[in-house]
Every structure is written in C-alpha cells, then in structure tokens.
Amino acid sequence: MMSQTDSILNLLNIQDPNIKISACTDFSQAGVHEKLLSATLTYPVERCVNCGSTNIVQNGTRLTKMRLPSLGEQPLRMNLRKQRYLCRTCHHTFSAQTQLAPPRTRSPAKQSTKSRLWLRTHCQSKRSARPWESQLPRFNGSCIRISEL
C-alpha cells in the first residue's frame, strides 16, 4: 500500500527515493493561496567527494526553497532540507544532491542578500568621487543603508 508521502511524490512525478515529505500546509502570501510542502533529502554517504575518505559525518541541513509545477490553480512550493556532510579528513563540506534541485542554484532571497553585500562594500559614505556611485539606488538623496533594505 502506498503512503501519503509516496502518493504526493508520485502525483508530482518526483522520482528521487531519498526525498521524504514531512508536512503539507496551506498558506496565503500577498492574497494568493498556496500549498507548501516541507521535505528532507538525506542518504548515506560512503566517501568524500573531494578526497575519497570514508571519515564522513552529518553536518546539519541546508534549506532550499523551490517552486514546483502547480496542480490545478493553486501554486505549489517546497522547502527542501538537504543533508550537509563534513569530511573529517580534508574538512570539505558538501550537500546531498538531487535532480529536483541542482547544486549551485540561487533563490531570489540569496540574490537579494548578495546585492545587499555589494551595497555594503561599495556604498559606505554618503558622498564619494567614485563615478559608478551615480548608478546606485538612491534613498532620500543618499546611498541606501543596509539596515533600511
């Protein structure tokens, strides 16, 4: 008999057996009702991807937020917690991988954080002789402060 988790994964055509759904909730964002799936991705790792050592330990998880194809009219999102691993030999860290969320993909929130970091490093003073400063976003005639974003 198929479990509810297996049924949801089958319905969404997610073939990875290492993804386990822990919750399915409804939420509303900006007046749009959406479904949110919470899931984890974990599997045993035998060797380090960097040095090949077998001295591997679990090292927390990393949250990946994804949009999935909607079923009907309701948008569908997934918060996928990927298992992190640490090699005690070479101190390399790496995450569990799946075709559903390829490595090195950036979510809009991470791009926003990167933009804020750029502003922090390039916009320290209100006045500057730097020619590119005129292209920066303005707020009340001065550079945007990170705390104001």
N, C-alpha and C positions, 0 to 999 in steps of 0.2 A: 504494500500500500504506500502511496506517495504522500509525504508530509506536506504541510502548508508551505514551508520554505522551498521544497523541491518544486511545488506547483507554481509558485511565483517565479522562480528562476526559469522554469520551463516555459511559462507564459511569455516572459521577456526574452526568451531564446538565449539565455546566458548559460554557456556550456561548461564553465570552469567549476569543477567539483570542490575546489578549495574555498569558494565563497559561501559563507553562511549568513543568512538574513536573521537578525535578532529582533527587529521591530518594523512595523509598517504603520505610520501615523498620518493623519490629515493635518495640514496647517494652511494658514492663509497669509500671503505676502503681497502687499500692495493691491489688495482686493481680489487676488487670484487664488483660488483654492487649489492646493497641490497635494500630492502624495509624497511622503518622504520614507524611503527605505533606509534602515540602518543595517550595515553588514560588516563582516570582518573577512579578511583574506589572510590565511595562515597555512603553512605546511612545513613539514620537517625539512631542514637543510642539512646536507651531509658535508659539504665542502664550501670553503670561502671562494667567492667568485674572483677575488683578487690574487690570493696566494695558494689556494688549494688546500689549506689547513683544515683539519676536522675539529678544531677547537672553536666552535661556534656557539654563541648564546643568544637568546632572545633579548632584544633591547628596546622594548616599548612598541608603540604603533605610530603610524603617520596617517592623518586624516586626509582623504581625497574626496572632494565634493564633485559630483558629476550630474549632468542632465542625461536622462535616458529617454528613448522614444516613448511618447505618451500613448496610453491606452485609452482610446476614446477622446474626450475633450479635456480631461484633467492632466496637467503636466506632471511629470514624474521625475523625482530627484533621488540620488543615492549618496549617502555618506558612507564611504568605504574606508574602514580602518585597516591599513596594510601593516602586517607584522614587520618590524625592523629587526635586523640581526647585526651582531658585532662579532668580528673575528678577534679572538684574544691573542692571536699570534702577530698579525700585522696591524691591528686596530682599525681595519676598514669596516665601515658600516654600509649596509645595503637593505633594500626593502623586498618583500615578497612581490612577485610580478604576475600580471595577468594581461590578457589581450584586451580586456574591457577597459582598463586604464593604463595605457602605455607609460613607460618611465619618462621622466623629464617633461611632463606636460604641466602647464601653468594654468591655474584657475584665475579668474578676474581679480580675486582678492589678493593673490600673490603679486600680480602685475601692479596693483594699486600700491602695495607695500614697497615694491621696487621703485615706483615713481616717487613715493614719499622719501625714500632713502636718497634718491637722486636730488630732490629738492633740498633735503637737509644738508647734503655735502656741497651743493653749488649755490645756495642762497642763504648764507649766514648773516650778511649785513643788509641794511635797507638800501644803501647806496653803494654802487660798485661801478668801476670803469670797464667791467667786462662787457664786450659787445653782444654776447648772447643773452644777457640779462633782460633785454627788451622783449625777448621771446617767451619769458617765463610768465605763467599766470599771475595776475595781479589781484590783490585784495586790499581795498582802501588805499591804493597808491603804493603799496609796498609788497615785498615778496610774501607769499603765503607761508605762515609758520606751520610747522608740522602739527602742533597742538590744535590748530584751527581746522585741520582737514577732517 
